[in-house]
Amino acid sequence: MCKDSFLFRPAILDDLGVLKIFEQGVISAERPFDSTLKPDPISYYNIAELITSPKSDVLVAVYNNKIIASSYVKILEAKPYLKHSDYAYLGFMYVMPQFRGKGINKAIIEEIKKWCSSKDIYELRLDVYSANISAIRAYEKAGFQNHLVNMRLAIK
């Protein structure tokens, strides 16, 4: 399978069933990195809102008419002290296990960069758990650089 054998398209509301399964895959993968998550069932995203909002897009990768990967991008307002007024936030990166390691994440990010450019957005940010080394490496391969470190202290 090569990058040319799958295609990208915006998600539609009919995709919600598959996307909710993917969301649980993301949560399952991240649960070992975050002891503050509530027990299942939990949900991270309002996927229907992300699909229908003009300020966001849910992108899916399709192979043989089957959704194999997902991501979302959302335009957010930047802090007033920054040079840019808006930026894009990337999340919901999920690739079905049998399709991992084939460059799909990087290709999705390239598609998201095109969407951002079409909206005159020129900065893309994301959050990743500091202990999730494989995800950090994948994002670095796609051109992301470590920018801020979010720290926490459990008081109780």
Chimera marker file (.cmm) of the C-alpha trace (Angstrom):
<marker_set name="trace">
<marker id="1" x="0.000" y="0.000" z="0.000" r="1" g="1" b="0" radius="0.5"/>
<marker id="2" x="1.342" y="3.426" z="-0.883" r="1" g="1" b="0" radius="0.5"/>
<marker id="3" x="0.100" y="6.912" z="-0.079" r="1" g="1" b="0" radius="0.5"/>
<marker id="4" x="-1.575" y="7.079" z="-3.488" r="1" g="1" b="0" radius="0.5"/>
<marker id="5" x="-3.804" y="4.106" z="-2.642" r="1" g="1" b="0" radius="0.5"/>
<marker id="6" x="-5.795" y="5.949" z="0.001" r="1" g="1" b="0" radius="0.5"/>
<marker id="7" x="-7.699" y="9.204" z="-0.222" r="1" g="1" b="0" radius="0.5"/>
<marker id="8" x="-8.659" y="11.948" z="2.171" r="1" g="1" b="0" radius="0.5"/>
<marker id="9" x="-12.039" y="13.542" z="2.559" r="1" g="1" b="0" radius="0.5"/>
<marker id="10" x="-13.928" y="15.616" z="5.095" r="1" g="1" b="0" radius="0.5"/>
<marker id="11" x="-15.923" y="13.470" z="7.494" r="1" g="1" b="0" radius="0.5"/>
<marker id="12" x="-19.705" y="13.527" z="7.283" r="1" g="1" b="0" radius="0.5"/>
<marker id="13" x="-22.255" y="12.882" z="9.995" r="1" g="1" b="0" radius="0.5"/>
<marker id="14" x="-22.818" y="9.368" z="8.602" r="1" g="1" b="0" radius="0.5"/>
<marker id="15" x="-19.219" y="8.601" z="9.680" r="1" g="1" b="0" radius="0.5"/>
<marker id="16" x="-19.985" y="9.182" z="13.385" r="1" g="1" b="0" radius="0.5"/>
<marker id="17" x="-20.185" y="5.482" z="14.270" r="1" g="1" b="0" radius="0.5"/>
<marker id="18" x="-16.674" y="4.750" z="13.024" r="1" g="1" b="0" radius="0.5"/>
<marker id="19" x="-15.299" y="8.005" z="14.418" r="1" g="1" b="0" radius="0.5"/>
<marker id="20" x="-16.651" y="7.257" z="17.890" r="1" g="1" b="0" radius="0.5"/>
<marker id="21" x="-14.837" y="3.899" z="17.776" r="1" g="1" b="0" radius="0.5"/>
<marker id="22" x="-11.654" y="5.722" z="16.736" r="1" g="1" b="0" radius="0.5"/>
<marker id="23" x="-12.142" y="8.184" z="19.620" r="1" g="1" b="0" radius="0.5"/>
<marker id="24" x="-12.176" y="5.255" z="22.058" r="1" g="1" b="0" radius="0.5"/>
<marker id="25" x="-8.956" y="4.041" z="20.414" r="1" g="1" b="0" radius="0.5"/>
<marker id="26" x="-7.335" y="7.417" z="21.106" r="1" g="1" b="0" radius="0.5"/>
<marker id="27" x="-8.541" y="7.359" z="24.717" r="1" g="1" b="0" radius="0.5"/>
<marker id="28" x="-7.310" y="3.791" z="25.193" r="1" g="1" b="0" radius="0.5"/>
<marker id="29" x="-3.872" y="4.695" z="23.795" r="1" g="1" b="0" radius="0.5"/>
<marker id="30" x="-3.598" y="7.798" z="25.999" r="1" g="1" b="0" radius="0.5"/>
<marker id="31" x="-5.006" y="6.327" z="29.227" r="1" g="1" b="0" radius="0.5"/>
<marker id="32" x="-1.610" y="4.903" z="30.356" r="1" g="1" b="0" radius="0.5"/>
<marker id="33" x="-0.145" y="8.428" z="30.157" r="1" g="1" b="0" radius="0.5"/>
<marker id="34" x="-2.817" y="10.161" z="32.252" r="1" g="1" b="0" radius="0.5"/>
<marker id="35" x="-3.904" y="8.943" z="35.675" r="1" g="1" b="0" radius="0.5"/>
<marker id="36" x="-6.382" y="11.838" z="35.922" r="1" g="1" b="0" radius="0.5"/>
<marker id="37" x="-8.757" y="10.444" z="33.296" r="1" g="1" b="0" radius="0.5"/>
<marker id="38" x="-12.114" y="9.273" z="34.620" r="1" g="1" b="0" radius="0.5"/>
<marker id="39" x="-12.971" y="5.577" z="34.232" r="1" g="1" b="0" radius="0.5"/>
<marker id="40" x="-14.603" y="4.528" z="30.984" r="1" g="1" b="0" radius="0.5"/>
<marker id="41" x="-16.840" y="5.446" z="29.369" r="1" g="1" b="0" radius="0.5"/>
<marker id="42" x="-15.517" y="8.923" z="28.574" r="1" g="1" b="0" radius="0.5"/>
<marker id="43" x="-15.474" y="11.054" z="25.456" r="1" g="1" b="0" radius="0.5"/>
<marker id="44" x="-12.934" y="13.670" z="24.409" r="1" g="1" b="0" radius="0.5"/>
<marker id="45" x="-14.640" y="15.281" z="21.448" r="1" g="1" b="0" radius="0.5"/>
<marker id="46" x="-17.950" y="16.549" z="20.167" r="1" g="1" b="0" radius="0.5"/>
<marker id="47" x="-17.323" y="15.003" z="16.775" r="1" g="1" b="0" radius="0.5"/>
<marker id="48" x="-20.634" y="16.106" z="15.238" r="1" g="1" b="0" radius="0.5"/>
<marker id="49" x="-19.876" y="19.729" z="16.127" r="1" g="1" b="0" radius="0.5"/>
<marker id="50" x="-16.349" y="19.433" z="14.715" r="1" g="1" b="0" radius="0.5"/>
<marker id="51" x="-17.800" y="18.069" z="11.456" r="1" g="1" b="0" radius="0.5"/>
<marker id="52" x="-20.432" y="20.790" z="11.072" r="1" g="1" b="0" radius="0.5"/>
<marker id="53" x="-18.589" y="23.881" z="12.340" r="1" g="1" b="0" radius="0.5"/>
<marker id="54" x="-17.108" y="26.283" z="9.753" r="1" g="1" b="0" radius="0.5"/>
<marker id="55" x="-14.195" y="26.780" z="12.192" r="1" g="1" b="0" radius="0.5"/>
<marker id="56" x="-13.166" y="23.114" z="12.140" r="1" g="1" b="0" radius="0.5"/>
<marker id="57" x="-12.827" y="20.085" z="9.928" r="1" g="1" b="0" radius="0.5"/>
<marker id="58" x="-12.643" y="16.379" z="10.618" r="1" g="1" b="0" radius="0.5"/>
<marker id="59" x="-10.523" y="14.666" z="8.019" r="1" g="1" b="0" radius="0.5"/>
<marker id="60" x="-10.615" y="10.940" z="7.331" r="1" g="1" b="0" radius="0.5"/>
<marker id="61" x="-8.356" y="8.690" z="5.298" r="1" g="1" b="0" radius="0.5"/>
<marker id="62" x="-10.171" y="6.065" z="3.244" r="1" g="1" b="0" radius="0.5"/>
<marker id="63" x="-8.757" y="2.827" z="1.834" r="1" g="1" b="0" radius="0.5"/>
<marker id="64" x="-10.914" y="0.414" z="-0.175" r="1" g="1" b="0" radius="0.5"/>
<marker id="65" x="-14.008" y="2.447" z="0.798" r="1" g="1" b="0" radius="0.5"/>
<marker id="66" x="-13.245" y="1.986" z="4.508" r="1" g="1" b="0" radius="0.5"/>
<marker id="67" x="-12.259" y="4.773" z="6.913" r="1" g="1" b="0" radius="0.5"/>
<marker id="68" x="-8.830" y="3.894" z="8.295" r="1" g="1" b="0" radius="0.5"/>
<marker id="69" x="-7.679" y="7.119" z="9.965" r="1" g="1" b="0" radius="0.5"/>
<marker id="70" x="-8.942" y="10.402" z="11.375" r="1" g="1" b="0" radius="0.5"/>
<marker id="71" x="-7.913" y="13.818" z="12.595" r="1" g="1" b="0" radius="0.5"/>
<marker id="72" x="-9.499" y="17.146" z="13.320" r="1" g="1" b="0" radius="0.5"/>
<marker id="73" x="-8.347" y="20.706" z="12.975" r="1" g="1" b="0" radius="0.5"/>
<marker id="74" x="-10.009" y="23.642" z="14.672" r="1" g="1" b="0" radius="0.5"/>
<marker id="75" x="-9.363" y="27.371" z="14.406" r="1" g="1" b="0" radius="0.5"/>
<marker id="76" x="-8.801" y="28.959" z="17.806" r="1" g="1" b="0" radius="0.5"/>
<marker id="77" x="-8.217" y="32.525" z="18.893" r="1" g="1" b="0" radius="0.5"/>
<marker id="78" x="-4.614" y="33.229" z="19.840" r="1" g="1" b="0" radius="0.5"/>
<marker id="79" x="-3.572" y="35.014" z="23.003" r="1" g="1" b="0" radius="0.5"/>
<marker id="80" x="-3.718" y="38.784" z="22.486" r="1" g="1" b="0" radius="0.5"/>
<marker id="81" x="0.030" y="39.152" z="23.002" r="1" g="1" b="0" radius="0.5"/>
<marker id="82" x="0.965" y="36.853" z="20.093" r="1" g="1" b="0" radius="0.5"/>
<marker id="83" x="1.801" y="38.030" z="16.593" r="1" g="1" b="0" radius="0.5"/>
<marker id="84" x="-1.022" y="36.038" z="15.029" r="1" g="1" b="0" radius="0.5"/>
<marker id="85" x="-4.701" y="36.445" z="15.874" r="1" g="1" b="0" radius="0.5"/>
<marker id="86" x="-5.734" y="32.844" z="15.155" r="1" g="1" b="0" radius="0.5"/>
<marker id="87" x="-4.095" y="29.451" z="14.963" r="1" g="1" b="0" radius="0.5"/>
<marker id="88" x="-5.194" y="25.914" z="14.220" r="1" g="1" b="0" radius="0.5"/>
<marker id="89" x="-5.296" y="23.139" z="16.764" r="1" g="1" b="0" radius="0.5"/>
<marker id="90" x="-4.782" y="19.548" z="15.646" r="1" g="1" b="0" radius="0.5"/>
<marker id="91" x="-6.276" y="16.574" z="17.465" r="1" g="1" b="0" radius="0.5"/>
<marker id="92" x="-7.980" y="13.198" z="17.119" r="1" g="1" b="0" radius="0.5"/>
<marker id="93" x="-5.041" y="11.629" z="15.308" r="1" g="1" b="0" radius="0.5"/>
<marker id="94" x="-5.933" y="7.966" z="14.927" r="1" g="1" b="0" radius="0.5"/>
<marker id="95" x="-4.824" y="5.323" z="12.451" r="1" g="1" b="0" radius="0.5"/>
<marker id="96" x="-6.160" y="1.778" z="12.554" r="1" g="1" b="0" radius="0.5"/>
<marker id="97" x="-3.380" y="-0.498" z="13.898" r="1" g="1" b="0" radius="0.5"/>
<marker id="98" x="-2.932" y="-2.480" z="10.662" r="1" g="1" b="0" radius="0.5"/>
<marker id="99" x="-2.257" y="0.750" z="8.732" r="1" g="1" b="0" radius="0.5"/>
<marker id="100" x="0.278" y="2.317" z="11.102" r="1" g="1" b="0" radius="0.5"/>
<marker id="101" x="3.829" y="2.984" z="9.952" r="1" g="1" b="0" radius="0.5"/>
<marker id="102" x="2.770" y="3.732" z="6.379" r="1" g="1" b="0" radius="0.5"/>
<marker id="103" x="3.024" y="7.536" z="6.484" r="1" g="1" b="0" radius="0.5"/>
<marker id="104" x="-0.701" y="8.143" z="6.897" r="1" g="1" b="0" radius="0.5"/>
<marker id="105" x="-0.350" y="10.524" z="9.866" r="1" g="1" b="0" radius="0.5"/>
<marker id="106" x="2.179" y="12.627" z="8.008" r="1" g="1" b="0" radius="0.5"/>
<marker id="107" x="-0.051" y="12.682" z="4.918" r="1" g="1" b="0" radius="0.5"/>
<marker id="108" x="-3.063" y="13.712" z="7.022" r="1" g="1" b="0" radius="0.5"/>
<marker id="109" x="-1.031" y="16.545" z="8.530" r="1" g="1" b="0" radius="0.5"/>
<marker id="110" x="-0.118" y="17.707" z="5.007" r="1" g="1" b="0" radius="0.5"/>
<marker id="111" x="-3.825" y="17.786" z="4.107" r="1" g="1" b="0" radius="0.5"/>
<marker id="112" x="-4.581" y="19.709" z="7.295" r="1" g="1" b="0" radius="0.5"/>
<marker id="113" x="-1.862" y="22.218" z="6.445" r="1" g="1" b="0" radius="0.5"/>
<marker id="114" x="-3.598" y="22.808" z="3.106" r="1" g="1" b="0" radius="0.5"/>
<marker id="115" x="-6.917" y="23.380" z="4.907" r="1" g="1" b="0" radius="0.5"/>
<marker id="116" x="-5.213" y="25.844" z="7.261" r="1" g="1" b="0" radius="0.5"/>
<marker id="117" x="-3.651" y="27.755" z="4.380" r="1" g="1" b="0" radius="0.5"/>
<marker id="118" x="-7.050" y="27.982" z="2.680" r="1" g="1" b="0" radius="0.5"/>
<marker id="119" x="-8.327" y="29.673" z="5.854" r="1" g="1" b="0" radius="0.5"/>
<marker id="120" x="-5.298" y="32.017" z="6.109" r="1" g="1" b="0" radius="0.5"/>
<marker id="121" x="-4.065" y="30.202" z="9.216" r="1" g="1" b="0" radius="0.5"/>
<marker id="122" x="-0.307" y="29.771" z="9.399" r="1" g="1" b="0" radius="0.5"/>
<marker id="123" x="0.346" y="28.128" z="12.753" r="1" g="1" b="0" radius="0.5"/>
<marker id="124" x="-0.654" y="24.608" z="13.756" r="1" g="1" b="0" radius="0.5"/>
<marker id="125" x="-0.436" y="23.372" z="17.352" r="1" g="1" b="0" radius="0.5"/>
<marker id="126" x="-1.207" y="20.157" z="19.185" r="1" g="1" b="0" radius="0.5"/>
<marker id="127" x="-0.835" y="18.549" z="22.595" r="1" g="1" b="0" radius="0.5"/>
<marker id="128" x="0.922" y="15.256" z="23.216" r="1" g="1" b="0" radius="0.5"/>
<marker id="129" x="1.754" y="13.473" z="26.453" r="1" g="1" b="0" radius="0.5"/>
<marker id="130" x="5.440" y="13.912" z="27.284" r="1" g="1" b="0" radius="0.5"/>
<marker id="131" x="5.807" y="10.168" z="27.942" r="1" g="1" b="0" radius="0.5"/>
<marker id="132" x="4.290" y="9.265" z="24.551" r="1" g="1" b="0" radius="0.5"/>
<marker id="133" x="7.651" y="9.074" z="22.824" r="1" g="1" b="0" radius="0.5"/>
<marker id="134" x="6.391" y="7.353" z="19.657" r="1" g="1" b="0" radius="0.5"/>
<marker id="135" x="3.781" y="10.070" z="19.082" r="1" g="1" b="0" radius="0.5"/>
<marker id="136" x="6.344" y="12.806" z="19.741" r="1" g="1" b="0" radius="0.5"/>
<marker id="137" x="8.686" y="11.249" z="17.166" r="1" g="1" b="0" radius="0.5"/>
<marker id="138" x="5.884" y="11.004" z="14.619" r="1" g="1" b="0" radius="0.5"/>
<marker id="139" x="4.976" y="14.662" z="15.089" r="1" g="1" b="0" radius="0.5"/>
<marker id="140" x="8.630" y="15.698" z="14.870" r="1" g="1" b="0" radius="0.5"/>
<marker id="141" x="8.925" y="13.776" z="11.575" r="1" g="1" b="0" radius="0.5"/>
<marker id="142" x="5.973" y="15.829" z="10.333" r="1" g="1" b="0" radius="0.5"/>
<marker id="143" x="7.812" y="19.058" z="11.235" r="1" g="1" b="0" radius="0.5"/>
<marker id="144" x="6.438" y="19.903" z="14.685" r="1" g="1" b="0" radius="0.5"/>
<marker id="145" x="8.809" y="21.308" z="17.288" r="1" g="1" b="0" radius="0.5"/>
<marker id="146" x="8.543" y="21.154" z="21.045" r="1" g="1" b="0" radius="0.5"/>
<marker id="147" x="7.275" y="24.565" z="22.159" r="1" g="1" b="0" radius="0.5"/>
<marker id="148" x="5.832" y="24.598" z="25.680" r="1" g="1" b="0" radius="0.5"/>
<marker id="149" x="5.818" y="22.104" z="28.501" r="1" g="1" b="0" radius="0.5"/>
<marker id="150" x="2.553" y="21.753" z="30.410" r="1" g="1" b="0" radius="0.5"/>
<marker id="151" x="3.273" y="20.703" z="33.973" r="1" g="1" b="0" radius="0.5"/>
<marker id="152" x="1.029" y="19.565" z="36.794" r="1" g="1" b="0" radius="0.5"/>
<marker id="153" x="1.309" y="18.872" z="40.498" r="1" g="1" b="0" radius="0.5"/>
<marker id="154" x="-1.150" y="16.591" z="42.268" r="1" g="1" b="0" radius="0.5"/>
<marker id="155" x="-1.956" y="18.161" z="45.649" r="1" g="1" b="0" radius="0.5"/>
<marker id="156" x="-4.107" y="15.334" z="46.901" r="1" g="1" b="0" radius="0.5"/>
<link id1="1" id2="2" r="1" g="1" b="0" radius="0.2"/>
<link id1="2" id2="3" r="1" g="1" b="0" radius="0.2"/>
<link id1="3" id2="4" r="1" g="1" b="0" radius="0.2"/>
<link id1="4" id2="5" r="1" g="1" b="0" radius="0.2"/>
<link id1="5" id2="6" r="1" g="1" b="0" radius="0.2"/>
<link id1="6" id2="7" r="1" g="1" b="0" radius="0.2"/>
<link id1="7" id2="8" r="1" g="1" b="0" radius="0.2"/>
<link id1="8" id2="9" r="1" g="1" b="0" radius="0.2"/>
<link id1="9" id2="10" r="1" g="1" b="0" radius="0.2"/>
<link id1="10" id2="11" r="1" g="1" b="0" radius="0.2"/>
<link id1="11" id2="12" r="1" g="1" b="0" radius="0.2"/>
<link id1="12" id2="13" r="1" g="1" b="0" radius="0.2"/>
<link id1="13" id2="14" r="1" g="1" b="0" radius="0.2"/>
<link id1="14" id2="15" r="1" g="1" b="0" radius="0.2"/>
<link id1="15" id2="16" r="1" g="1" b="0" radius="0.2"/>
<link id1="16" id2="17" r="1" g="1" b="0" radius="0.2"/>
<link id1="17" id2="18" r="1" g="1" b="0" radius="0.2"/>
<link id1="18" id2="19" r="1" g="1" b="0" radius="0.2"/>
<link id1="19" id2="20" r="1" g="1" b="0" radius="0.2"/>
<link id1="20" id2="21" r="1" g="1" b="0" radius="0.2"/>
<link id1="21" id2="22" r="1" g="1" b="0" radius="0.2"/>
<link id1="22" id2="23" r="1" g="1" b="0" radius="0.2"/>
<link id1="23" id2="24" r="1" g="1" b="0" radius="0.2"/>
<link id1="24" id2="25" r="1" g="1" b="0" radius="0.2"/>
<link id1="25" id2="26" r="1" g="1" b="0" radius="0.2"/>
<link id1="26" id2="27" r="1" g="1" b="0" radius="0.2"/>
<link id1="27" id2="28" r="1" g="1" b="0" radius="0.2"/>
<link id1="28" id2="29" r="1" g="1" b="0" radius="0.2"/>
<link id1="29" id2="30" r="1" g="1" b="0" radius="0.2"/>
<link id1="30" id2="31" r="1" g="1" b="0" radius="0.2"/>
<link id1="31" id2="32" r="1" g="1" b="0" radius="0.2"/>
<link id1="32" id2="33" r="1" g="1" b="0" radius="0.2"/>
<link id1="33" id2="34" r="1" g="1" b="0" radius="0.2"/>
<link id1="34" id2="35" r="1" g="1" b="0" radius="0.2"/>
<link id1="35" id2="36" r="1" g="1" b="0" radius="0.2"/>
<link id1="36" id2="37" r="1" g="1" b="0" radius="0.2"/>
<link id1="37" id2="38" r="1" g="1" b="0" radius="0.2"/>
<link id1="38" id2="39" r="1" g="1" b="0" radius="0.2"/>
<link id1="39" id2="40" r="1" g="1" b="0" radius="0.2"/>
<link id1="40" id2="41" r="1" g="1" b="0" radius="0.2"/>
<link id1="41" id2="42" r="1" g="1" b="0" radius="0.2"/>
<link id1="42" id2="43" r="1" g="1" b="0" radius="0.2"/>
<link id1="43" id2="44" r="1" g="1" b="0" radius="0.2"/>
<link id1="44" id2="45" r="1" g="1" b="0" radius="0.2"/>
<link id1="45" id2="46" r="1" g="1" b="0" radius="0.2"/>
<link id1="46" id2="47" r="1" g="1" b="0" radius="0.2"/>
<link id1="47" id2="48" r="1" g="1" b="0" radius="0.2"/>
<link id1="48" id2="49" r="1" g="1" b="0" radius="0.2"/>
<link id1="49" id2="50" r="1" g="1" b="0" radius="0.2"/>
<link id1="50" id2="51" r="1" g="1" b="0" radius="0.2"/>
<link id1="51" id2="52" r="1" g="1" b="0" radius="0.2"/>
<link id1="52" id2="53" r="1" g="1" b="0" radius="0.2"/>
<link id1="53" id2="54" r="1" g="1" b="0" radius="0.2"/>
<link id1="54" id2="55" r="1" g="1" b="0" radius="0.2"/>
<link id1="55" id2="56" r="1" g="1" b="0" radius="0.2"/>
<link id1="56" id2="57" r="1" g="1" b="0" radius="0.2"/>
<link id1="57" id2="58" r="1" g="1" b="0" radius="0.2"/>
<link id1="58" id2="59" r="1" g="1" b="0" radius="0.2"/>
<link id1="59" id2="60" r="1" g="1" b="0" radius="0.2"/>
<link id1="60" id2="61" r="1" g="1" b="0" radius="0.2"/>
<link id1="61" id2="62" r="1" g="1" b="0" radius="0.2"/>
<link id1="62" id2="63" r="1" g="1" b="0" radius="0.2"/>
<link id1="63" id2="64" r="1" g="1" b="0" radius="0.2"/>
<link id1="64" id2="65" r="1" g="1" b="0" radius="0.2"/>
<link id1="65" id2="66" r="1" g="1" b="0" radius="0.2"/>
<link id1="66" id2="67" r="1" g="1" b="0" radius="0.2"/>
<link id1="67" id2="68" r="1" g="1" b="0" radius="0.2"/>
<link id1="68" id2="69" r="1" g="1" b="0" radius="0.2"/>
<link id1="69" id2="70" r="1" g="1" b="0" radius="0.2"/>
<link id1="70" id2="71" r="1" g="1" b="0" radius="0.2"/>
<link id1="71" id2="72" r="1" g="1" b="0" radius="0.2"/>
<link id1="72" id2="73" r="1" g="1" b="0" radius="0.2"/>
<link id1="73" id2="74" r="1" g="1" b="0" radius="0.2"/>
<link id1="74" id2="75" r="1" g="1" b="0" radius="0.2"/>
<link id1="75" id2="76" r="1" g="1" b="0" radius="0.2"/>
<link id1="76" id2="77" r="1" g="1" b="0" radius="0.2"/>
<link id1="77" id2="78" r="1" g="1" b="0" radius="0.2"/>
<link id1="78" id2="79" r="1" g="1" b="0" radius="0.2"/>
<link id1="79" id2="80" r="1" g="1" b="0" radius="0.2"/>
<link id1="80" id2="81" r="1" g="1" b="0" radius="0.2"/>
<link id1="81" id2="82" r="1" g="1" b="0" radius="0.2"/>
<link id1="82" id2="83" r="1" g="1" b="0" radius="0.2"/>
<link id1="83" id2="84" r="1" g="1" b="0" radius="0.2"/>
<link id1="84" id2="85" r="1" g="1" b="0" radius="0.2"/>
<link id1="85" id2="86" r="1" g="1" b="0" radius="0.2"/>
<link id1="86" id2="87" r="1" g="1" b="0" radius="0.2"/>
<link id1="87" id2="88" r="1" g="1" b="0" radius="0.2"/>
<link id1="88" id2="89" r="1" g="1" b="0" radius="0.2"/>
<link id1="89" id2="90" r="1" g="1" b="0" radius="0.2"/>
<link id1="90" id2="91" r="1" g="1" b="0" radius="0.2"/>
<link id1="91" id2="92" r="1" g="1" b="0" radius="0.2"/>
<link id1="92" id2="93" r="1" g="1" b="0" radius="0.2"/>
<link id1="93" id2="94" r="1" g="1" b="0" radius="0.2"/>
<link id1="94" id2="95" r="1" g="1" b="0" radius="0.2"/>
<link id1="95" id2="96" r="1" g="1" b="0" radius="0.2"/>
<link id1="96" id2="97" r="1" g="1" b="0" radius="0.2"/>
<link id1="97" id2="98" r="1" g="1" b="0" radius="0.2"/>
<link id1="98" id2="99" r="1" g="1" b="0" radius="0.2"/>
<link id1="99" id2="100" r="1" g="1" b="0" radius="0.2"/>
<link id1="100" id2="101" r="1" g="1" b="0" radius="0.2"/>
<link id1="101" id2="102" r="1" g="1" b="0" radius="0.2"/>
<link id1="102" id2="103" r="1" g="1" b="0" radius="0.2"/>
<link id1="103" id2="104" r="1" g="1" b="0" radius="0.2"/>
<link id1="104" id2="105" r="1" g="1" b="0" radius="0.2"/>
<link id1="105" id2="106" r="1" g="1" b="0" radius="0.2"/>
<link id1="106" id2="107" r="1" g="1" b="0" radius="0.2"/>
<link id1="107" id2="108" r="1" g="1" b="0" radius="0.2"/>
<link id1="108" id2="109" r="1" g="1" b="0" radius="0.2"/>
<link id1="109" id2="110" r="1" g="1" b="0" radius="0.2"/>
<link id1="110" id2="111" r="1" g="1" b="0" radius="0.2"/>
<link id1="111" id2="112" r="1" g="1" b="0" radius="0.2"/>
<link id1="112" id2="113" r="1" g="1" b="0" radius="0.2"/>
<link id1="113" id2="114" r="1" g="1" b="0" radius="0.2"/>
<link id1="114" id2="115" r="1" g="1" b="0" radius="0.2"/>
<link id1="115" id2="116" r="1" g="1" b="0" radius="0.2"/>
<link id1="116" id2="117" r="1" g="1" b="0" radius="0.2"/>
<link id1="117" id2="118" r="1" g="1" b="0" radius="0.2"/>
<link id1="118" id2="119" r="1" g="1" b="0" radius="0.2"/>
<link id1="119" id2="120" r="1" g="1" b="0" radius="0.2"/>
<link id1="120" id2="121" r="1" g="1" b="0" radius="0.2"/>
<link id1="121" id2="122" r="1" g="1" b="0" radius="0.2"/>
<link id1="122" id2="123" r="1" g="1" b="0" radius="0.2"/>
<link id1="123" id2="124" r="1" g="1" b="0" radius="0.2"/>
<link id1="124" id2="125" r="1" g="1" b="0" radius="0.2"/>
<link id1="125" id2="126" r="1" g="1" b="0" radius="0.2"/>
<link id1="126" id2="127" r="1" g="1" b="0" radius="0.2"/>
<link id1="127" id2="128" r="1" g="1" b="0" radius="0.2"/>
<link id1="128" id2="129" r="1" g="1" b="0" radius="0.2"/>
<link id1="129" id2="130" r="1" g="1" b="0" radius="0.2"/>
<link id1="130" id2="131" r="1" g="1" b="0" radius="0.2"/>
<link id1="131" id2="132" r="1" g="1" b="0" radius="0.2"/>
<link id1="132" id2="133" r="1" g="1" b="0" radius="0.2"/>
<link id1="133" id2="134" r="1" g="1" b="0" radius="0.2"/>
<link id1="134" id2="135" r="1" g="1" b="0" radius="0.2"/>
<link id1="135" id2="136" r="1" g="1" b="0" radius="0.2"/>
<link id1="136" id2="137" r="1" g="1" b="0" radius="0.2"/>
<link id1="137" id2="138" r="1" g="1" b="0" radius="0.2"/>
<link id1="138" id2="139" r="1" g="1" b="0" radius="0.2"/>
<link id1="139" id2="140" r="1" g="1" b="0" radius="0.2"/>
<link id1="140" id2="141" r="1" g="1" b="0" radius="0.2"/>
<link id1="141" id2="142" r="1" g="1" b="0" radius="0.2"/>
<link id1="142" id2="143" r="1" g="1" b="0" radius="0.2"/>
<link id1="143" id2="144" r="1" g="1" b="0" radius="0.2"/>
<link id1="144" id2="145" r="1" g="1" b="0" radius="0.2"/>
<link id1="145" id2="146" r="1" g="1" b="0" radius="0.2"/>
<link id1="146" id2="147" r="1" g="1" b="0" radius="0.2"/>
<link id1="147" id2="148" r="1" g="1" b="0" radius="0.2"/>
<link id1="148" id2="149" r="1" g="1" b="0" radius="0.2"/>
<link id1="149" id2="150" r="1" g="1" b="0" radius="0.2"/>
<link id1="150" id2="151" r="1" g="1" b="0" radius="0.2"/>
<link id1="151" id2="152" r="1" g="1" b="0" radius="0.2"/>
<link id1="152" id2="153" r="1" g="1" b="0" radius="0.2"/>
<link id1="153" id2="154" r="1" g="1" b="0" radius="0.2"/>
<link id1="154" id2="155" r="1" g="1" b="0" radius="0.2"/>
<link id1="155" id2="156" r="1" g="1" b="0" radius="0.2"/>
</marker_set>
